[in-house]
Amino acid sequence: YHYTKRKSLDSIRRKGLLVGQKANYTSNFFVDNLKIAYGMVPIFCFTNKQNTTYNLDGDSVLLGIDEKNLKIGADIGSLVDHGAYLEDNGFWFSKDIFEDFYDEKGELSYDLLINSSLFIKKAVQMTGTLVILENITPDKIHILQ
């Protein structure tokens, strides 16, 4: 699932959802970290439509996304919400989370976010969110509400 503003629907119907789009981030620091982690600003999605408060203003539209055959990754923002600390070359947790994935420096590589199917699966299960790392064509998008 993905929430978007109602005013974006016409463009989404024509072009789909595109990576690298301006979004409502809290700081340039976070946008810079997205680019470090993914090499782009990905498309953020939820695994459960009840897992968000983004529609509080009433101007948002819920989209169903068919992510089959799309490149997905773990959502670094949600991992931060679950206690991850960001560094230049990776991230870490103060709790014993993902202990099987730490490198010799005691960090989790940003590469895990997009290239480790096991890490991605565990992260998505923990956070209820994921990122899509490629454009989503209109035929994979369904307007739900």
N, C-alpha and C positions, 0 to 999 in steps of 0.2 A: 504494500500500500504506500501511497505517497499523497501528501496534501499539497495543493497549489492554490494560488489566488484565482478567483473566478475570472478576473480580467485576462488571465493567461490561457484560458481554455481554447480560444480560437487558434492561437499559435500552436498549442499542443496538438490540436486536431490535425493541423497541417504538417507540422514538422516533428512532432513527438517531443520527448523530453531530451534535452541536450546537456552533456557534461560541460563544465566550465561556466555555468550561468551564475549571474549575481544572485545571491541569496541573502537571507536575514541572519548574518553571523554577528556574534557579539563583539568581535575585535579583528583587526587586521592580523594580529598574532595568530589567531586560529586559522584564518585563511592561509597564511604562510605555512603553517604546519600541515594543512591539507595538501598543499602543493609539494611539500617535502615528503610526506607519507605516500601520496598516490601519484604525484607528478601532474596533478590536475585537481579541480574541484569536482568531485563525483556527484551523483544523484543519490540523495538520502531516502531510504525507504524503511518501512516498518513491517514486521511479520504478522502483526495483529492490529486490526483497525481500532481496537479499543486501547491501544498502547500509546496514545498521544493526546495532548491537549492543544494541538495546533489550531483547532477550529473554534477557539474561544471567541473570536471576533465575528463569527457568522459569515465571513466573506470567503472562506476557504472551501475547496471542493476536494472530496476524497476520490482518489484514483486507484483502481485496482491495476497492478502491474504483473504481467506474465514474465517472470524473470528467467524462465527456461531458456537455455542456450545463450544467456547473457553473462558477461564477466562480472562476478560479484566479489565483494571484499568485506572485511570487518570494518565497522564504523568506529573510527578513532575517537570521535566526539563522545559517543556513548561509553566507550571504554574509559575516557576521562571521567565521565559521570559515575563510573563504577570504581574509581580510585586510581586510574593510570596517571603517571607523571611523565610528561613529554620531555625528551632530550633531543639534541641535534640529530643523532643517528639512530634513535629508537625510543623506547618507552619502558616503564617498569611499574610494578605495583608494590606497595608496602606490605600487602598481604600475600600469602602463598596462592596466587592465582596464576594459572598457566605455567607452573613450575617446570614442566617438561620442555618448554620452548626457550628458556633463557640461554643466551650465548655465554662465552667465557668471561665477558666483561660484566655479566649480571644484568644485561638488558635484553629486551625483546626487540628484534629488528623490525623496522617498518615493512620490510619485505614480507613478513608473515601475514600482514593485513591483506595482501593480494595474491600471494603465491603458495600459501599453505592451506590446503582444503581442510585439514583437520583443525588448525587454529581458527579458520573462518567459521567452521561449523560450531565449535565451542563458543566463540565470541558471539555469534548470532543467537545461539541458545541462551546465553547469559544476558544479553542486552535487549533482545527483541527487535534489533535494528540491523541494517546492512547498507552497504553502498553498492551502487551499480556504476561500473567503470567504463561504460560506453553509452552512446546515444541509444535511446529507447524509441523505436519506431511507433507511429500511431496505432498500428495493428496490435501492439502488445499492451495498449493502454485502454482501460475501460472506466468510464465515468460512473461512479457508484452513488454519490450523493452531492 
